[in-house]
Amino acid sequence: MTSRSLKRRWLRTKMALSQTIDHILDINRRRKALSAAPDYAKSQEAIEEELKVLNRIADQQARLLRKYEMNMAQSNS
């Protein structure tokens, strides 16, 4: 993989991770406001499931980011 394409993948992954984290934070803010809702239990389950998926995605993106950083460090050496 060329250095340029590696940097591009790294940048895209970093942007995707940032968006995923922003979405997780937005859901957490929404969850606080939702605690006063009458159908709290039902909506709580949906939010928890969405957070599980987003956390897995963020974890995978973070691992991929570390891999790209290691590859870039090795190619610079």
C-alpha positions as CSV (number, residue, x, y, z in Angstrom):
1,M,0.0,0.0,0.0
2,T,1.4,3.4,-0.9
3,S,2.0,6.0,1.7
4,R,-0.5,8.4,0.1
5,S,-3.3,5.8,0.1
6,L,-2.5,4.8,3.6
7,K,-2.7,8.4,4.8
8,R,-6.0,8.8,2.9
9,R,-7.5,5.7,4.6
10,W,-6.2,6.9,8.0
11,L,-7.9,10.3,7.5
12,R,-11.2,8.7,6.4
13,T,-11.2,6.4,9.3
14,K,-10.4,9.2,11.7
15,M,-13.3,11.3,10.3
16,A,-15.6,8.3,10.6
17,L,-14.5,7.7,14.2
18,S,-15.1,11.3,15.0
19,Q,-18.6,11.1,13.5
20,T,-19.4,7.9,15.4
21,I,-18.3,9.5,18.7
22,D,-20.4,12.5,18.0
23,H,-23.4,10.3,17.3
24,I,-22.8,8.4,20.6
25,L,-22.6,11.7,22.5
26,D,-25.8,12.9,20.8
27,I,-27.6,9.7,21.9
28,N,-26.5,10.1,25.5
29,R,-27.8,13.7,25.5
30,R,-31.1,12.5,24.0
31,R,-31.3,9.7,26.7
32,K,-31.1,12.3,29.5
33,A,-34.1,14.2,28.0
34,L,-36.0,11.0,27.4
35,S,-36.1,10.0,31.1
36,A,-39.2,12.1,31.5
37,A,-41.1,10.4,28.6
38,P,-44.0,8.2,29.4
39,D,-42.8,5.3,27.3
40,Y,-39.3,5.4,28.7
41,A,-38.7,1.7,29.0
42,K,-39.4,0.9,25.4
43,S,-37.3,3.8,24.1
44,Q,-34.5,2.9,26.5
45,E,-34.2,-0.5,25.0
46,A,-33.9,0.9,21.5
47,I,-31.3,3.4,22.6
48,E,-29.2,0.8,24.5
49,E,-29.2,-1.4,21.4
50,E,-28.1,1.5,19.2
51,L,-25.3,2.4,21.6
52,K,-24.0,-1.2,21.6
53,V,-23.7,-1.2,17.9
54,L,-22.1,2.3,17.8
55,N,-19.6,1.3,20.5
56,R,-18.6,-1.8,18.5
57,I,-18.2,0.3,15.4
58,A,-16.1,2.9,17.3
59,D,-13.9,0.2,18.7
60,Q,-13.3,-1.3,15.3
61,Q,-12.5,2.1,13.8
62,A,-10.1,2.9,16.6
63,R,-8.3,-0.5,16.1
64,L,-8.1,0.2,12.4
65,L,-6.7,3.7,13.1
66,R,-4.0,2.3,15.3
67,K,-3.1,-0.3,12.6
68,Y,-2.8,2.5,10.0
69,E,-0.7,4.6,12.3
70,M,1.7,1.6,12.9
71,N,1.9,1.0,9.2
72,M,2.7,4.7,8.5
73,A,5.4,4.6,11.2
74,Q,6.9,1.5,9.7
75,S,6.9,3.0,6.2
76,N,8.6,6.2,7.4
77,S,11.4,4.2,9.0
